[in-house]
């Protein structure tokens, strides 16, 4: 099983392109019509799609910690500063 990513709007296009060139399955929030969605909604959408959120936004770390504390399932987050 390969990793599939859901790119947050804060990630530069060059990162998305580079991952795609290396064969990674990537879908962006912009392509999915979720460019203006909240972090919570983006995480819900990625989970519904079975994708891991890739972000450079610190707010996602807080959202993940909140969900973990509530034991609420989500597919995961990859954070790159």
Buried (B, 14 or more C-beta within 10 A) or exposed (E): EEEBBBBBBEBEEEBBEEBEEEEBEBBBBBEBEBEEBEBBEBBBBBBEEEBBBBBBBEEBEEBBEEBEEEEEEBBBBBBEE
